[in-house]
Amino acid sequence: MMIDDIGKSLEILQKKGIFIYPTDTIWGIGCDATDEIAVAKVFELKQRVESKSLIILVDSWKMLKQYITDIPAKVNCIIQGSSKPTSVIYNNPKGLAKNVIAKDNSVAIRIVKDDFCKLLIENFGKPIVSTSANYSGKIAPKSFDEIEKSLLEKVDYVVSLQHNKKQGTASQIVKVDSKGKIEFIRK
């Protein structure tokens, strides 16, 4: 079943489409994080202004290093030392869609641990967007049943895995400046 969902999700990603999928945190809306057209579709679907940036998922440190050249030394300690999924805000990303990058030229990226997400990203070979599967301003769904039906009808694909699983909470978001100062944006 997971192989079918990986295959269908890959098709959607390659066609600049958007899909709803389970992550290591909450249900998300995803697309190719390197494609401006696909990212614009996510903003439009969520009815969200592009000035609010999105979280990006990668499958490994190796992939992270392809998009972020300056990774502060403390980042590894933060990620390894945290029991919860952690998204880190990095400066000066490269190779990502312009509309996933914040006005201050930063982006939040998380190395996923979820098997489905890791396998999907690994097979796709590029990072994907992860933003909560809800309309902007609404409560993020903790289970598949909490996702608004109208949202499910507007995406190109909905992953069939984990529909009965209660998801966790959104990731914590951490920013590490060039001097090594750590700031928790969301705990």
SULMOFEN-V684168 format. One record per residue. N is the residue number from 1. RES is the residue in one letter. D_CENTER is the distance of its C-alpha to the mean C-alpha in Angstrom with 2 decimals. Layout:
BEGIN
N&RES&D_CENTER ; N&RES&D_CENTER
END
This chain:
BEGIN
1&M&22.23 ; 2&M&18.97 ; 3&I&20.30 ; 4&D&20.87 ; 5&D&17.35 ; 6&I&16.05 ; 7&G&18.71 ; 8&K&18.11 ; 9&S&14.33 ; 10&L&15.31 ; 11&E&17.95 ; 12&I&15.72 ; 13&L&13.37 ; 14&Q&16.66 ; 15&K&18.16 ; 16&K&15.63 ; 17&G&14.85 ; 18&I&12.22 ; 19&F&11.82 ; 20&I&11.17 ; 21&Y&10.33 ; 22&P&10.59 ; 23&T&8.25 ; 24&D&9.92 ; 25&T&9.83 ; 26&I&10.18 ; 27&W&10.14 ; 28&G&7.32 ; 29&I&7.96 ; 30&G&6.72 ; 31&C&8.70 ; 32&D&9.85 ; 33&A&8.46 ; 34&T&12.14 ; 35&D&13.80 ; 36&E&14.90 ; 37&I&16.36 ; 38&A&13.36 ; 39&V&11.32 ; 40&A&14.57 ; 41&K&14.68 ; 42&V&11.54 ; 43&F&13.27 ; 44&E&16.49 ; 45&L&15.53 ; 46&K&14.22 ; 47&Q&17.28 ; 48&R&15.43 ; 49&V&16.89 ; 50&E&15.24 ; 51&S&16.35 ; 52&K&13.59 ; 53&S&10.68 ; 54&L&6.94 ; 55&I&4.35 ; 56&I&3.84 ; 57&L&4.32 ; 58&V&8.10 ; 59&D&10.86 ; 60&S&13.48 ; 61&W&15.28 ; 62&K&16.90 ; 63&M&13.89 ; 64&L&12.83 ; 65&K&16.47 ; 66&Q&16.39 ; 67&Y&14.27 ; 68&I&15.57 ; 69&T&19.33 ; 70&D&20.17 ; 71&I&18.53 ; 72&P&20.63 ; 73&A&22.59 ; 74&K&21.62 ; 75&V&17.91 ; 76&N&18.87 ; 77&C&21.07 ; 78&I&18.52 ; 79&I&15.98 ; 80&Q&18.93 ; 81&G&20.71 ; 82&S&18.16 ; 83&S&18.35 ; 84&K&15.11 ; 85&P&11.48 ; 86&T&11.28 ; 87&S&9.02 ; 88&V&11.59 ; 89&I&12.50 ; 90&Y&14.20 ; 91&N&16.88 ; 92&N&17.86 ; 93&P&15.02 ; 94&K&16.43 ; 95&G&15.71 ; 96&L&12.64 ; 97&A&13.28 ; 98&K&15.32 ; 99&N&13.75 ; 100&V&10.36 ; 101&I&12.75 ; 102&A&14.48 ; 103&K&18.26 ; 104&D&19.02 ; 105&N&17.37 ; 106&S&14.58 ; 107&V&10.80 ; 108&A&8.61 ; 109&I&7.26 ; 110&R&7.15 ; 111&I&9.34 ; 112&V&8.87 ; 113&K&12.20 ; 114&D&11.92 ; 115&D&14.37 ; 116&F&13.03 ; 117&C&9.55 ; 118&K&11.60 ; 119&L&14.21 ; 120&L&12.27 ; 121&I&10.64 ; 122&E&14.09 ; 123&N&15.92 ; 124&F&14.03 ; 125&G&14.58 ; 126&K&11.83 ; 127&P&8.17 ; 128&I&5.85 ; 129&V&3.92 ; 130&S&2.33 ; 131&T&5.62 ; 132&S&8.59 ; 133&A&10.97 ; 134&N&13.76 ; 135&Y&15.76 ; 136&S&15.53 ; 137&G&17.79 ; 138&K&17.91 ; 139&I&17.16 ; 140&A&13.85 ; 141&P&14.95 ; 142&K&15.56 ; 143&S&16.93 ; 144&F&16.94 ; 145&D&20.28 ; 146&E&19.00 ; 147&I&16.96 ; 148&E&19.33 ; 149&K&21.19 ; 150&S&21.22 ; 151&L&17.43 ; 152&L&17.67 ; 153&E&20.47 ; 154&K&18.74 ; 155&V&15.99 ; 156&D&17.10 ; 157&Y&16.30 ; 158&V&15.57 ; 159&V&15.08 ; 160&S&18.25 ; 161&L&17.29 ; 162&Q&17.39 ; 163&H&18.73 ; 164&N&21.12 ; 165&K&18.93 ; 166&K&18.34 ; 167&Q&14.85 ; 168&G&14.71 ; 169&T&13.61 ; 170&A&10.61 ; 171&S&10.00 ; 172&Q&12.65 ; 173&I&12.14 ; 174&V&14.78 ; 175&K&16.39 ; 176&V&19.04 ; 177&D&21.53 ; 178&S&23.77 ; 179&K&26.45 ; 180&G&24.36 ; 181&K&24.23 ; 182&I&21.42 ; 183&E&20.21 ; 184&F&18.19 ; 185&I&16.44 ; 186&R&15.31 ; 187&K&16.87
END
